[in-house]
């Protein structure tokens, strides 16, 4: 930090030097606060990047899992529909056979 001196031909006033010292201490305090804030901001940036990366990983995993589960559900419902169709056809065939036998018995 730059150090300022008063010219030798200007007499140093006690009040002026106290004000100068007070301003210097305030500047140093503000500098310390700014350095602390910058350090904290850099730490937060690192944490935010980590959180963002974890969120992307979670999103990717969740999307993949959702796709796989939805495919399983789709296949299962398709098989249930096929089984129901065959059951209905079997029931229709059974009714037709019974009706044919009943007609044969009556005739």
C-alpha positions in Angstrom: 0.0 0.0 0.0 1.3 3.5 -0.9 2.5 5.7 2.0 1.8 9.4 1.8 4.0 11.9 3.6 3.5 15.6 4.1 5.9 18.0 2.5 8.5 19.2 4.9 7.5 22.8 4.4 3.9 22.2 5.6 3.6 21.9 9.4 2.0 18.7 10.6 -1.2 19.4 12.5 -2.2 17.0 15.3 -5.8 17.0 14.3 -5.0 16.4 10.6 -2.7 13.5 11.4 -5.4 11.9 13.6 -7.9 12.3 10.8 -5.4 10.8 8.4 -4.7 7.9 10.7 -8.5 7.3 11.1 -9.0 7.3 7.3 -6.1 4.9 6.9 -7.5 2.5 9.5 -10.9 2.7 7.8 -9.3 2.0 4.4 -7.5 -1.0 5.9 -10.7 -2.3 7.5 -12.6 -2.0 4.2 -9.7 -3.7 2.4 -9.9 -6.6 4.9 -13.7 -6.9 4.5 -13.4 -6.9 0.7 -10.7 -9.6 0.8 -13.0 -11.7 3.1 -16.0 -11.2 0.8 -14.0 -12.2 -2.3 -12.7 -15.4 -0.5 -16.3 -16.2 0.5 -17.6 -15.5 -3.0 -15.0 -17.9 -4.5 -15.9 -20.6 -2.0 -19.6 -20.2 -2.8 -18.8 -20.4 -6.5 -17.1 -23.7 -6.0 -20.0 -25.0 -3.9 -22.5 -23.8 -6.5 -20.5 -25.6 -9.3 -20.5 -28.8 -7.2 -24.2 -28.5 -6.6 -24.9 -27.9 -10.2 -22.9 -30.9 -11.3 -24.7 -33.1 -8.7 -28.1 -31.8 -10.0 -27.1 -32.7 -13.6 -26.1 -36.2 -12.5 -29.3 -36.7 -10.6 -31.4 -35.4 -13.5 -29.6 -37.7 -15.9 -30.0 -40.7 -13.6 -33.7 -39.9 -12.9 -34.4 -39.5 -16.7 -32.8 -42.8 -17.5 -34.5 -44.6 -14.7 -37.9 -43.1 -15.7 -37.4 -44.3 -19.3 -36.5 -47.8 -18.2 -39.5 -48.1 -15.8 -41.9 -46.7 -18.4 -40.7 -49.2 -20.9 -41.3 -52.1 -18.5 -44.8 -50.8 -17.7 -45.6 -50.4 -21.4 -44.5 -54.0 -22.1 -46.4 -55.3 -19.1 -49.6 -53.6 -20.2 -49.2 -54.8 -23.7 -48.8 -58.4 -22.5 -51.9 -58.0 -20.3 -53.9 -56.8 -23.3 -52.7 -59.8 -25.3 -53.7 -62.2 -22.6 -57.1 -60.6 -22.2 -57.6 -60.8 -26.0 -56.7 -64.5 -26.0 -59.0 -65.1 -23.0 -61.9 -63.4 -24.8 -61.3 -65.5 -27.9 -61.1 -68.7 -25.8 -64.4 -67.8 -24.1 -66.0 -67.1 -27.4 -64.8 -70.4 -28.8 -66.1 -72.2 -25.7 -69.5 -70.6 -26.1 -69.6 -71.5 -29.8 -68.7 -75.1 -29.0 -71.4 -75.3 -26.2 -74.0 -73.7 -28.5 -73.1 -76.2 -31.3 -73.5 -79.2 -28.9 -76.8 -77.8 -27.5 -78.1 -77.5 -31.1 -76.9 -81.0 -31.9 -78.6 -82.5 -28.8 -81.9 -80.7 -29.6 -81.9 -81.9 -33.2 
